[in-house]
C-alpha cells in the first residue's frame, strides 16, 4: 500500500503557451462587465446562441488571443463560453496553436476573483477553475496552463488536486479517466512551483489516508504509514503500542481501543526547525473506524466513518510538509489512533477512565470517543512546552448542524482561534470562529469523576466538545481546536478542486499557520 499519492509532473512553462508542445492549453475567462452570471450553477440563457456579450480573457491569454487573430473572446462567446465560475468550454485549435485543444474555464466576475464570492481570498476562484479544468481534461497526457498568470500557487494546487484520483483498491483503472500526467505553468518561478506542488502533494497524502479502506488502515498500519512518511522526510518518530499505552497511563486511548482486535497506537513525529525556533504542537484524531462502540451508531452513513481519522491524516501530512519546506519552526505531531468497536471487551457507558496525567472521565456515551483519545494526546503534547497547540478532528456531528459540510468550527484561545480561522478563510478551507462559554462547563459535571464526556442535553454539542478538551490544556498555553466533521469528507460529487471522499482539510490552513509562526512568531 503506497504511503504517498501519485501526482502529476509539474514544470515552469518555457516559451509561449501558443507554441507549447502539449495536448491542451488552459486559459481563464471572466464574464463581460454587463453580464450577471454568478457561480457554477448560474443561468446562461444565451449560451450557444450568440446572445451573450463576449467573455473577458484573464491575464496570461494575450499570446493565445493573438494566435486567433485577436478574436478569441468572440469565438468563445459563439460556442457558449460566459466566464461564469468553473464553466469549462473546449475548442479545437485547428493549427492556430501548437496544442490541438484549447480549454477555457470561467473564473467568475472580476470582483469575485479579487475578493472572493464566499469571503475567500482571490486565489480561491483560480483554484476552483484549475480543478474544474483538470477534471475536464482527464485522460490527457500534457497540459499548459495560463491560469498561473492570475495566481500561480492557486493554479498549481487547483490543477493537481482537481485531478486527484484514488485507485488503490481497484483491480483495474480506466486510462481515459486518468489524471493529467504533466502540467506546465506560465509566468511562475521554480521556487513558487515547488512550494505549490509540495502543498498539493501533502493534501493528496491526507486524502489518500482518509480514502484507504478501514480494514486496511487500522491503527497498526496507520502508525506504520505515518512513520514511513516521517522517516522519508527526516523526522524523528516514536510509536507507543497498546502495552506501552497502558503502562504509561493513557486511559483514554486504551479505553476506546480495547474493544477492537486492532490495538491502539500513539504516534509522535517531530520536525526540528532549528535553535531558537518557535515550537508548535499539532494533535489529530485518528479513529480509523467509528461504529460508536456500545453506543452504536445508526447504519445509515456509518460507512463514512472511514473518515474519522481525517484530523490525524491532516497533521501527519502537515508535519511532513513542514520538513520538506524546511520551515524554521519546530513541529511535533502527536497522533492517537484507535478503532472504536463494540465487543465483550469494549468500554461502556458508566465506565470511569483515568486519563494520561491523572484526570478521570465518566463515560456517558461511547460514541463521544474522539475527545477521550485527544485528551490523552493533548496532555502529552503539552509536556513538550510548545508555544502553540493546535488540534484538529472530525469531532462532532453538531459541527455539521451548526456550520454545514464545508465550514470548520474553530474554538480555543481567542487570539489563536481567530488567527487560525483567518488562515482557513484565506486558504479557501472555510472556517468560522466559535465561542467556548464558561457556563457550559457545568453541563459536563460528573456524579463520580472529574468530568463527563458528554452532557445530558442536546444543545451546543460542538461547543461542549471544545469545553471538554479545554480541561486538558494547561493554563496559559495558546490552543485551538478545529472541528472538521463536515469539511474533511465530501460525500457529494466533485466540485472545483474538491473530489469525492477525503478532502485533505485542514492541511493548507495548518501549513499557512506554521509559515505565519515562522515569519511572525
C-alpha positions in Angstrom: 0.0 0.0 0.0 1.7 3.3 -1.1 2.1 5.9 1.6 2.2 8.8 -0.9 -0.1 9.7 -3.7 0.8 9.7 -7.4 0.6 13.3 -8.5 1.3 14.8 -12.0 4.7 16.2 -13.0 4.8 20.0 -12.8 7.1 22.4 -14.5 7.5 26.0 -15.4 6.5 26.6 -19.0 9.4 27.8 -21.1 8.4 29.9 -24.0 4.9 30.9 -25.3 1.8 28.9 -24.4 0.8 29.4 -28.1 3.7 27.2 -29.2 3.9 24.8 -26.3 4.2 21.2 -27.4 1.3 19.9 -25.3 -2.0 18.2 -25.8 -4.1 21.2 -24.5 -3.7 24.8 -23.2 -5.9 26.2 -20.5 -6.9 29.8 -20.2 -9.1 31.7 -17.8 -12.2 33.8 -18.6 -14.3 36.3 -16.7 -17.8 37.4 -17.6 -18.3 40.6 -19.5 -18.9 43.5 -17.2 -22.6 43.7 -18.3 -23.2 40.0 -17.5 -24.8 38.9 -14.3 -23.6 35.3 -14.3 -22.6 34.1 -10.9 -21.3 30.7 -9.9 -21.2 27.3 -11.5 -24.9 26.9 -11.3 -25.9 30.3 -12.7 -28.2 30.6 -15.7 -26.7 31.2 -19.1 -29.7 32.0 -21.4 -27.6 32.9 -24.4 -25.1 30.0 -24.3 -24.6 28.6 -27.7 -26.9 31.1 -29.3 -24.5 34.1 -29.7 -26.8 36.2 -27.5 -24.4 37.0 -24.7 -21.6 39.5 -24.6 -18.1 38.1 -25.2 -16.3 37.0 -22.0 -13.2 38.8 -20.9 -9.9 36.9 -21.3 -8.0 36.6 -18.0 -4.3 37.6 -17.7 -2.0 35.2 -19.5 -4.1 34.7 -22.6 -2.7 37.5 -24.7 -0.5 35.3 -26.9 -3.2 32.8 -27.3 -5.6 35.5 -28.4 -3.0 36.9 -30.8 -2.8 33.4 -32.4 -6.5 33.6 -33.0 -6.2 37.0 -34.7 -7.5 38.8 -31.6 -10.9 37.2 -32.0 -10.7 34.5 -29.3 -13.2 36.1 -26.9 -15.8 36.4 -29.7 -15.2 32.8 -30.8 -15.6 31.5 -27.3 -18.8 33.5 -27.0 -20.3 31.9 -30.1 -19.7 28.4 -28.6 -21.3 29.4 -25.3 -18.5 30.5 -23.0 -19.7 33.0 -20.5 -16.8 33.1 -17.9 -19.1 32.0 -15.1 -17.2 30.2 -12.3 -16.0 26.7 -13.2 -17.7 26.6 -16.6 -15.4 24.7 -19.0 -15.5 25.1 -22.8 -13.2 23.3 -25.2 -12.2 24.2 -28.7 -10.1 22.5 -31.4 -7.3 25.0 -32.3 -7.1 23.9 -36.0 -3.5 24.9 -36.2 -3.7 28.3 -34.5 -1.8 26.8 -31.6 0.7 24.0 -31.5 -1.6 22.3 -29.0 -4.6 20.7 -30.7 -7.0 21.7 -28.0 -7.9 24.9 -26.1 -9.8 24.8 -22.8 -11.3 28.0 -21.4 -12.5 27.9 -17.8 -14.6 30.5 -16.0 -13.2 32.4 -13.0 -16.4 34.3 -12.2 -16.7 38.1 -12.1 -13.5 40.1 -11.7 -14.7 41.4 -8.3 -15.2 37.9 -7.1 -11.7 36.9 -8.2 -10.3 39.9 -6.4 -12.2 39.5 -3.1 -13.8 36.0 -3.2 -17.5 35.4 -3.8 -17.8 33.5 -0.5 -15.3 35.5 1.6 -12.3 33.6 0.4 -9.2 35.3 -0.9 -8.9 35.9 -4.6 -6.9 32.8 -5.1 -9.8 30.5 -4.4 -11.7 31.1 -7.7 -8.5 30.3 -9.5 -8.1 27.0 -7.6 -11.6 26.1 -8.4 -11.2 26.9 -12.0 -8.0 25.0 -12.3 -9.6 22.0 -10.6 -12.6 22.1 -12.9 -10.3 22.2 -15.9 -8.2 19.3 -14.6 -11.3 17.1 -14.2 -12.5 18.0 -17.8 -9.0 17.1 -19.1 -8.9 13.6 -17.6 -7.1 11.2 -19.9 -4.9 14.0 -21.3 -1.1 13.5 -21.2 0.2 17.1 -21.1 -1.3 20.5 -20.5 -0.1 24.0 -20.3 -1.9 26.5 -18.1 -2.0 30.3 -18.2 -4.2 30.5 -15.0 -0.8 30.8 -13.2 -0.6 34.3 -14.6 -3.6 35.1 -12.4 -2.3 33.3 -9.3 0.5 30.8 -9.7 0.1 28.8 -6.5 -3.6 28.6 -6.8 -3.3 27.3 -10.4 -0.9 24.6 -9.4 -2.8 23.5 -6.3 -6.1 23.5 -8.1 -4.8 21.6 -11.1 -3.1 18.9 -9.0 -6.0 18.4 -6.6 -8.7 18.7 -9.1 -7.2 15.8 -11.0 -6.7 13.7 -7.8 -7.9 10.1 -8.1 -7.8 7.2 -5.6 -7.4 3.9 -7.3 -5.5 1.9 -4.7 -8.4 -0.6 -4.1 -9.4 -1.0 -7.8 -8.5 -4.1 -9.7 -8.2 -2.1 -12.9 -8.4 1.6 -13.9 -9.8 3.5 -16.9 -6.9 5.3 -18.7 -9.4 7.6 -20.3 -10.3 8.9 -16.9 -6.7 9.1 -15.7 -5.5 12.5 -14.3 -3.4 14.7 -16.5 0.1 13.3 -16.5 2.1 16.6 -16.6 1.3 20.3 -16.2 3.4 23.2 -17.2 2.6 26.7 -15.9 3.3 30.0 -17.5 4.6 33.1 -15.6 5.8 31.4 -12.4 9.1 30.5 -10.8 10.7 27.2 -9.9 10.6 28.1 -6.2 6.9 29.0 -6.3 6.1 25.9 -8.3 8.0 23.7 -5.9 6.2 25.0 -2.9 2.7 24.8 -4.5 3.4 21.2 -5.7 4.5 20.2 -2.2 1.4 21.7 -0.7 -0.8 19.9 -3.1 1.1 16.6 -2.5 0.5 17.0 1.2 -3.2 17.5 0.7 -3.3 14.5 -1.6 -1.4 12.4 1.1 -4.1 13.3 3.6 -6.8 12.4 1.1 -5.1 9.0 0.4 -5.0 8.2 4.1 -8.7 9.1 4.6 -9.7 7.2 1.4 -7.9 4.0 2.4 -10.4 1.3 3.4 -10.7 0.9 7.2 -9.9 -2.8 7.1 -6.6 -1.8 5.5 -5.9 1.3 7.6 -6.1 0.0 11.1 -4.2 1.7 14.0 -1.1 -0.5 13.5 -0.9 0.0 9.7 -1.8 3.7 10.0 1.1 4.1 12.5 3.4 2.3 10.1 2.4 4.6 7.2 2.8 7.7 9.4 6.3 6.6 10.4 7.3 5.7 6.9 6.2 9.2 5.7 8.1 10.8 8.6 11.3 8.9 8.1 11.3 9.7 4.4 11.1 13.4 5.4 13.8 13.1 8.0 11.5 13.4 11.1 12.1 11.9 14.5 9.5 9.2 15.1 8.1 7.4 18.1 5.3 4.8 18.4 3.7 3.6 21.6 1.8 0.3 21.2 -1.1 -0.8 23.3 1.1 -2.3 26.0 3.1 0.9 26.4 -0.1 3.0 26.3 -1.5 1.0 29.3 1.8 1.1 31.2 2.1 4.8 30.8 -1.5 5.6 31.8 -3.1 6.6 28.5 -6.5 5.7 29.7 -8.4 7.5 27.0 -6.7 5.8 24.1 -6.5 2.4 25.8 -10.2 2.6 26.8 -11.5 3.5 23.4 -9.3 0.9 21.7 -9.8 -2.0 24.0 -13.0 -3.3 22.2 -11.1 -3.9 18.9 -8.7 -6.7 18.0 -6.8 -4.0 16.1 -5.0 -2.4 19.1 -4.4 1.3 19.5 -1.3 3.3 18.9 0.2 6.7 19.7 2.5 8.2 17.1 4.8 11.2 17.5 6.5 12.8 14.6 8.9 15.8 15.1 10.4 18.3 12.7 13.2 20.3 14.3 13.1 23.8 13.0 16.5 24.8 14.5 17.8 26.5 17.5 15.5 29.2 18.9 12.6 28.3 16.6 9.1 28.6 17.9 7.5 25.2 19.0 4.1 24.2 17.7 2.3 21.1 18.8 -0.2 19.5 16.4 -2.7 16.9 17.6 -5.1 15.0 15.3 -7.8 12.5 16.0 -7.1 9.1 14.5 -10.2 6.9 14.9 -9.6 4.6 12.0 -13.2 3.5 12.1 -16.0 4.5 14.4 -19.0 2.3 15.0 -19.9 4.3 18.1 -18.9 1.4 20.3 -21.6 0.1 22.7 -23.5 3.4 21.9 -23.8 2.0 18.4 -24.4 4.5 15.5 -27.3 4.0 13.1 -26.3 2.1 10.0 -27.1 4.9 7.6 -23.9 6.8 6.8 -21.7 4.5 9.0 -19.5 3.7 6.0 -18.4 7.4 6.0 -16.8 6.8 9.4 -13.8 5.6 7.5 -13.0 9.4 7.5 -12.9 9.6 11.3 -9.1 9.8 11.2 -9.2 12.9 9.0 -7.6 15.1 11.6 -4.8 12.6 12.2 -4.2 12.4 8.4 -4.0 16.2 8.2 -1.5 16.6 11.0 0.7 13.8 9.7 0.7 15.3 6.2 1.4 18.8 7.6 4.4 17.9 9.8 5.9 16.1 6.8 5.2 19.1 4.6 6.9 21.4 7.2 10.0 19.3 6.9 10.0 19.3 3.1 9.6 23.1 3.2 12.4 23.3 5.8 10.3 25.7 7.9 12.2 27.4 10.8 9.5 26.1 13.2 9.8 23.0 15.4 6.6 21.0 14.9 5.6 17.8 16.7 2.5 15.9 15.7 1.0 13.8 18.5 -1.4 11.3 16.9 -3.6 8.9 18.9 -5.0 6.0 16.8 -7.8 3.6 17.8 -10.7 1.7 16.4 -14.0 2.1 18.2 -15.8 -1.2 18.2 -18.5 -3.0 20.2 -17.4 -6.3 21.8 -17.2 -8.1 25.1 -14.0 -6.1 25.9 -15.3 -2.7 24.8 -15.6 0.2 27.2 -19.1 1.0 28.1 -21.4 3.8 29.4 -20.8 4.2 33.1 -17.1 3.4 32.9 -14.6 5.8 34.5 -11.3 6.2 32.6 -8.2 7.6 34.2 -6.6 9.8 31.5 -2.9 10.5 30.9 -2.0 13.0 33.5 -4.4 11.6 36.1 -7.8 13.3 35.5 -10.8 11.0 35.5 -13.7 10.9 33.0 -17.1 9.3 33.3 -18.1 7.8 30.0 -21.8 8.5 29.4 -21.6 7.8 25.6 -19.0 5.7 23.9 -19.7 7.5 20.6 -18.0 10.6 22.1 -14.7 8.7 21.9 -12.7 11.2 19.9 -12.4 13.7 22.8 -11.1 10.8 25.0 -8.2 9.9 22.8 -7.5 13.6 22.1 -7.4 14.4 25.8 -4.5 12.0 26.3 -2.7 13.3 23.3 -3.2 17.0 24.3 -1.7 16.4 27.8 1.3 14.5 26.2 1.8 17.2 23.6 1.8 20.0 26.2 4.6 18.3 28.1 6.9 19.5 25.3 6.2 23.1 26.4 5.1 24.3 22.9 4.4 27.9 22.2 1.1 26.9 20.5 -1.1 23.8 20.5 -3.4 23.2 17.5 -5.7 20.2 17.4 -8.0 19.1 14.6 -10.6 16.3 14.4 -13.8 15.1 12.9 -15.2 15.6 16.4 -18.9 16.3 16.4 -22.0 15.9 14.2 -23.0 19.2 15.8 -20.4 21.0 13.7 -22.3 20.0 10.6 -25.6 21.1 12.1 -24.1 24.5 13.1 -21.9 25.3 10.1 -22.7 22.8 7.3 -20.4 20.5 5.4 -17.7 22.9 4.2 -17.0 25.3 7.1 -14.8 24.2 10.0 -15.6 25.4 13.5 -12.6 26.9 15.4 -12.5 27.1 19.1 -9.9 27.8 21.8 -7.8 30.8 23.0 -9.4 33.9 21.4 -6.3 35.2 19.6 -5.1 31.9 18.3 -8.7 30.9 17.4 -9.2 34.0 15.3 -5.7 33.6 13.7 -6.4 30.1 12.7 -9.9 31.0 11.3 -8.3 33.7 9.3 -5.9 31.3 7.7 -8.7 28.9 7.0 -10.6 31.6 5.1 -7.6 32.9 3.3 -6.6 29.4 2.0 -10.1 28.5 0.8 -10.6 26.0 3.6 -13.6 27.9 5.0 -13.6 28.3 8.8 -15.5 30.2 11.5 -14.6 31.2 15.0 -16.8 29.8 17.7 -17.1 30.7 21.4 -16.5 28.5 24.5 -18.9 29.9 27.0 -17.9 29.2 30.6 -21.4 28.4 31.7 -21.3 25.2 29.6 -18.7 23.6 31.8 -21.3 22.7 34.5 -23.1 20.6 31.9 -20.2 18.2 31.9 -20.2 17.7 35.7 -20.0 14.1 36.7 -21.5 12.4 39.7 -18.5 10.1 40.1 -15.5 11.5 38.2 -13.7 14.8 37.4 -15.7 15.3 34.3 -18.2 13.5 32.0 -17.5 13.0 28.3 -21.0 14.4 27.2 -23.8 16.4 28.7 -27.4 15.4 29.3 -28.8 17.9 26.8 -28.7 18.0 23.0 -27.7 21.7 22.5 -24.3 23.2 21.8 -22.7 19.8 21.1 -19.7 21.3 19.2 -19.0 23.9 21.9 -19.3 21.3 24.7 -16.7 19.1 23.0 -14.4 22.2 22.9 -15.1 22.8 26.6 -14.2 19.2 27.4 -10.9 19.5 25.5 -10.1 22.8 27.2 -10.0 21.0 30.5 -6.8 19.1 29.4 -5.0 22.2 28.1 -2.5 23.7 30.6 -3.5 27.3 31.7 -1.7 29.9 29.7 -1.0 27.7 26.6 -2.5 29.2 23.5 -4.5 26.5 21.8 -7.1 26.0 19.1 -9.4 23.1 18.2 -10.5 22.7 14.5 -13.7 20.7 14.1 -13.7 19.3 10.6 -16.5 16.7 10.8 -18.1 18.1 7.7 -15.2 19.6 5.7 -12.9 16.6 5.9 -15.0 14.4 3.7 -17.1 15.1 0.6 -20.0 12.7 0.2 -21.4 14.5 -2.9 -20.0 14.9 -6.4 -16.7 16.6 -7.3 -16.6 20.4 -7.3 -13.7 22.7 -8.2 -10.6 21.0 -6.9 -12.5 19.0 -4.3 -13.0 15.4 -5.3 -15.4 12.9 -3.7 -14.1 11.3 -0.5 -11.3 12.7 1.7 -10.7 16.4 1.1 -7.4 16.9 2.9 -8.8 19.7 5.0 -7.2 21.4 7.0 -3.7 20.8 5.7 -3.5 24.1 3.9 -4.8 26.0 6.9 -2.2 24.4 9.2 0.8 25.0 6.9 -0.3 28.6 6.4 -0.3 29.0 10.2 3.1 27.4 10.6 4.5 29.7 7.9 2.9 32.6 9.8 4.6 31.5 13.0 7.9 31.2 11.2 7.6 34.7 9.9 5.9 36.5 12.8 6.2 34.3 15.9 
